[in-house]
Amino acid sequence: MRPKAIAYCEKQFGKGDGKVTNGLVRHSQKYEIVCVVDSSKVGLDAGEHLDGVKNGIPIYRDMDDAIEKLGYTPEIFIYGLAPLEAFLSKEQRAIVIKAIEKKMDIVNGLHEFFTEDEEFMQKAAENGVKIHDIRMPPAKKDLHLFSGRILNVKIPIVAVLGTDGAVGKRTTSVLLVDALKKEGLNVSFVATGQTGLIQGAKFGVAVDAIVEEFMTGEVENAVMEAYDTDHPDMIIVEGQGALSHPAYLSTCAIIRGARPRGIIVQHPPKRVNIEDFSYMPMPTLESEIELLEVFSKSKVIAITINHEKMTDEELAGTITEYEEKFDLPTTDTLKYGCDKLVKKVFQFFPELSKK
């Protein structure tokens, strides 16, 4: 039985800063998400708001409203926001304290560690509550430097990278893993961000919380854990940010640590500026593909689209345009599934057809 959880996502559900909650509503192995808290979307069904398909997860005004409507207090409170500043306001601190006082364990994906907060820890001790900081890195003695073990891995490794943060790389990764498993393959997934880990990924590391010297080694170690434990036919690695992004090093570490033989690029055609950086224009898909292939010495094998702000007609037209322009299979995995990606994986890695 998965513990029942409230996902807090005030005024950000369905947006980029709500990506933790967005991901949990779509897929959660570790927790049963029983509701979302977002006062701007009260009364909506979370699945219908995100993807046009009801999933029975209601959206409530606040914590008290949620508990009253549910008729019980869930075991877990997930702080489901991922803002750029990553630090709590006075009002948000009050919400976390209230959740602790209601004796809910706290799951936190921010860079601000609640276990280092004296007030939170005192309240937690008083109420018998556990606090889980998902981005808390291991002690330095337990971190891994790059070892080169990844160079001996012969199975296909595919990284789902992108042109920006919060474009759906994790969602596409999870959907592709499920689709390949249905084809009979033993596929491991390596998460590289807090949402994948909160969802219950078996292998992974919140790479952006690791000291730069150890980032590549921690990614390599996570991939090797999947390889040594699951003995998979292939491994899918979730991307973070973008290789071209001026503020993040994550993609660089993922490419160096995972050494993917194939890359899938996720892109939002309608996005004008980089998420959270309104003064920075989005890179073109052409420039990102070129940068990725030069840096990784690997090949981009497919394109996936984030359909934000696109009509169905615009999406269909863009898919046709990209396939003609780049000679690469292109799809929107949320709208159309992973059939094109699965076909390309088997074409690009013919050894998988023998599995």
C-alpha positions in Angstrom: 0.0 0.0 0.0 1.4 3.4 -1.0 1.1 6.1 1.6 -1.5 8.7 0.8 -0.2 12.2 0.0 -1.3 15.8 -0.5 0.7 17.6 -3.2 1.0 21.3 -2.4 1.2 23.4 -5.6 -0.3 26.8 -4.8 -1.1 28.8 -8.0 1.4 26.8 -10.1 -0.3 23.5 -11.0 0.1 22.9 -14.7 2.9 25.5 -14.9 6.6 25.2 -15.0 7.2 25.9 -11.3 4.6 23.2 -10.5 6.5 20.5 -12.4 7.0 18.3 -9.2 3.2 18.1 -8.7 2.5 17.8 -12.4 4.8 14.8 -12.6 3.3 13.2 -9.5 -0.2 13.5 -10.8 0.8 11.7 -14.0 2.9 9.0 -12.4 3.7 8.0 -8.8 5.0 4.6 -7.8 5.9 5.7 -4.2 2.9 7.7 -3.1 -0.8 7.7 -3.8 -1.6 11.3 -4.7 -5.1 11.9 -3.2 -5.4 15.6 -4.0 -3.6 18.7 -5.1 -3.8 22.0 -3.2 -4.0 25.1 -5.5 -6.6 27.8 -4.7 -6.5 29.0 -8.3 -7.9 25.8 -9.7 -10.4 24.7 -7.0 -12.9 22.1 -8.2 -11.0 20.9 -11.2 -9.8 17.3 -11.8 -6.0 17.3 -11.8 -5.7 14.9 -14.8 -8.2 16.7 -16.9 -6.5 20.1 -16.3 -3.1 18.7 -17.2 -3.9 16.3 -20.0 -7.6 16.5 -20.8 -8.3 13.1 -19.2 -9.8 12.8 -15.7 -7.8 10.8 -13.2 -10.0 11.3 -10.1 -7.4 13.5 -8.3 -9.3 16.6 -7.0 -7.9 20.1 -6.5 -8.7 21.8 -3.2 -8.4 25.3 -1.9 -6.0 24.7 1.0 -4.9 22.0 3.5 -8.0 22.4 5.7 -10.3 22.2 2.7 -8.5 19.1 1.5 -8.7 17.3 4.9 -12.4 18.2 5.3 -13.3 17.0 1.8 -11.2 13.8 2.0 -12.5 12.9 5.5 -9.1 12.0 6.8 -5.5 13.4 7.1 -3.1 11.9 4.5 0.2 10.5 5.8 2.4 12.7 3.6 2.6 16.4 2.7 4.6 16.9 -0.5 5.9 20.4 -1.2 5.3 20.2 -4.9 6.7 23.5 -6.1 10.0 24.0 -7.8 10.6 27.7 -8.1 13.9 29.2 -9.3 14.5 30.9 -6.0 13.9 27.6 -4.1 13.4 29.3 -0.7 10.2 29.6 1.3 8.3 32.8 2.0 6.9 33.5 5.4 3.5 32.3 4.2 4.9 29.1 2.8 6.8 28.3 6.0 3.5 28.6 7.9 1.9 26.0 5.6 4.8 23.5 6.2 4.5 24.1 9.9 0.7 23.5 9.7 1.3 20.2 7.8 3.8 19.1 10.5 1.3 20.0 13.3 -1.3 17.8 11.5 1.3 15.0 11.9 2.0 14.6 8.2 5.5 13.5 7.2 7.1 16.1 4.9 8.6 15.4 1.5 10.7 18.4 0.3 12.3 18.7 -3.2 13.8 22.2 -2.7 17.4 23.2 -2.4 16.4 24.7 1.0 16.8 21.7 3.3 14.0 21.5 5.9 16.1 19.2 8.1 18.6 22.1 8.6 15.8 24.4 9.8 15.7 24.6 13.6 12.0 25.5 13.8 10.9 22.8 11.4 12.9 20.1 13.2 11.7 21.2 16.6 8.1 21.0 15.4 8.7 17.6 13.7 10.2 16.2 17.0 7.1 17.5 18.9 4.7 15.8 16.5 6.6 12.6 15.7 7.0 13.7 12.0 9.7 12.7 9.6 11.1 15.2 7.1 12.7 14.0 3.8 14.9 16.3 1.9 15.1 14.7 -1.5 17.9 16.9 -2.8 20.1 16.4 0.3 23.3 15.1 -1.2 25.3 12.2 0.4 28.1 13.0 2.7 31.3 13.9 0.7 32.9 10.6 1.8 30.0 8.8 0.1 30.2 10.7 -3.2 31.7 9.2 -6.4 34.2 10.6 -8.8 34.1 9.6 -12.4 35.7 6.1 -12.6 35.4 5.2 -16.3 33.3 2.1 -15.5 30.6 3.4 -17.8 33.0 3.0 -20.8 32.7 -0.8 -20.4 28.9 -0.8 -20.6 27.8 -2.3 -24.0 24.0 -2.1 -23.8 22.2 0.9 -25.3 21.9 3.9 -23.1 19.5 6.7 -24.3 19.3 10.1 -22.7 16.1 12.2 -23.0 17.5 15.7 -23.1 15.9 19.0 -24.1 16.2 22.7 -25.1 15.1 24.0 -21.7 14.1 23.1 -18.2 10.5 22.0 -17.4 9.7 20.8 -21.0 8.7 17.2 -20.2 12.0 15.2 -20.3 11.1 13.1 -17.3 7.5 12.5 -18.5 8.8 11.3 -21.9 11.4 9.1 -20.2 8.8 7.4 -18.0 6.4 6.9 -20.9 9.2 5.5 -23.1 10.3 3.1 -20.4 6.8 1.7 -20.0 6.4 1.4 -23.8 9.6 -0.5 -24.2 8.8 -2.8 -21.3 5.5 -3.7 -23.1 7.7 -4.8 -26.1 9.3 -7.3 -23.8 12.5 -5.4 -23.0 14.1 -5.2 -19.5 14.5 -1.4 -19.3 16.0 0.5 -16.4 15.2 4.2 -15.7 17.7 6.6 -14.1 16.2 9.7 -12.6 18.4 12.8 -12.3 16.0 15.2 -10.6 13.9 15.5 -7.5 10.6 14.7 -9.1 11.7 11.4 -10.5 13.0 10.4 -7.1 9.8 11.5 -5.3 7.9 9.4 -7.9 9.8 6.4 -6.7 12.6 5.9 -9.3 14.7 2.9 -8.2 17.9 4.5 -9.4 19.0 8.1 -9.6 20.5 11.2 -8.1 19.3 14.8 -7.9 22.3 15.9 -10.0 21.8 19.7 -9.5 22.4 19.3 -5.7 25.8 17.7 -6.1 29.1 19.6 -5.9 30.4 20.1 -9.4 33.5 17.8 -8.9 31.3 14.8 -8.2 28.3 15.4 -10.6 29.7 13.3 -13.4 30.7 10.5 -11.1 27.3 10.5 -9.3 25.5 10.1 -12.7 27.9 7.4 -13.7 27.4 5.6 -10.4 23.6 5.8 -10.7 23.7 4.3 -14.2 26.1 1.6 -13.0 23.8 0.7 -10.1 21.0 0.1 -12.6 23.3 -1.9 -14.9 24.7 -4.1 -12.1 21.4 -4.6 -10.3 18.8 -5.0 -13.0 21.0 -6.4 -15.8 18.8 -4.5 -18.2 18.7 -4.7 -22.0 18.9 -0.9 -22.1 18.9 2.1 -19.8 16.9 5.4 -20.2 18.4 8.4 -18.5 16.4 11.5 -17.6 17.8 14.9 -18.7 17.9 18.2 -16.7 17.9 21.7 -18.0 19.6 22.0 -21.4 23.2 21.8 -22.6 22.9 25.4 -23.9 21.3 26.7 -20.7 23.5 29.5 -19.3 22.6 28.7 -15.6 22.9 24.9 -15.4 25.6 22.3 -15.7 23.3 19.3 -15.3 23.2 18.2 -18.9 26.9 18.3 -19.2 27.3 16.0 -16.2 24.6 13.6 -17.5 26.2 13.3 -20.9 29.7 12.7 -19.4 28.5 10.3 -16.7 25.9 8.3 -18.7 27.7 8.3 -22.1 24.4 7.8 -24.1 24.6 6.2 -27.4 21.4 7.8 -28.5 19.6 11.1 -27.5 16.0 12.1 -27.7 15.5 15.9 -27.7 12.3 17.4 -26.1 11.4 20.9 -27.3 8.5 23.4 -26.7 8.0 25.1 -30.1 5.9 27.9 -28.7 8.2 28.9 -25.9 9.9 32.2 -26.6 12.2 32.6 -23.6 14.0 30.2 -21.3 12.0 29.2 -18.3 12.5 31.7 -15.4 14.9 33.8 -17.5 12.6 36.2 -19.5 15.6 38.1 -20.9 17.1 35.0 -22.5 15.6 33.7 -25.8 15.1 30.0 -26.4 17.7 28.2 -28.4 16.6 26.9 -31.8 16.1 23.1 -32.1 18.8 23.1 -34.8 21.4 24.7 -32.6 20.6 22.4 -29.7 20.8 19.3 -31.8 24.1 20.4 -33.2 25.5 21.3 -29.8 24.4 18.0 -28.3 25.9 15.9 -31.1 29.2 17.7 -31.1 29.5 17.6 -27.3 28.4 14.0 -26.8 29.8 12.4 -30.0 26.4 10.6 -30.0 23.4 10.9 -32.3 20.0 12.5 -31.8 17.6 9.8 -32.8 14.2 11.4 -32.3 12.4 14.7 -31.3 9.6 14.9 -28.8 7.4 18.0 -28.5 6.0 19.8 -25.5 2.6 21.1 -26.8 2.3 24.0 -24.4 0.2 26.8 -26.0 -0.2 24.8 -29.2 -3.5 23.8 -30.8 -3.9 20.3 -32.1 -3.6 21.6 -35.6 -0.4 23.5 -34.8 1.0 20.4 -33.1 0.3 18.1 -36.1 1.7 20.6 -38.5 4.9 21.0 -36.4 5.4 17.2 -36.2 5.2 17.0 -40.0 7.5 20.0 -40.4 10.2 18.6 -38.0 10.1 15.2 -39.6 10.7 16.6 -43.0 13.3 19.1 -41.9 15.4 16.9 -39.6 14.6 13.5 -41.0 13.9 12.3 -37.5 10.8 10.7 -36.0 8.9 13.3 -34.1 6.0 13.0 -31.7 4.2 14.3 -28.6 4.3 11.4 -26.2 1.4 12.7 -24.0 -0.8 13.2 -27.1 0.3 10.3 -29.3 2.2 7.8 -27.2 5.6 6.4 -27.9 5.1 4.2 -31.0 7.5 6.2 -33.1 10.2 6.3 -30.4 9.9 2.5 -29.9 10.3 1.9 -33.6 13.3 4.1 -33.8 15.0 2.5 -30.8 14.7 -0.9 -32.4 16.0 0.5 -35.7 18.9 2.3 -34.1 19.9 -0.5 -31.8 19.2 -3.7 -33.9 20.7 -5.9 -31.2 17.5 -5.2 -29.1 15.4 -7.1 -31.7 17.1 -10.3 -30.6 16.1 -9.9 -27.0 
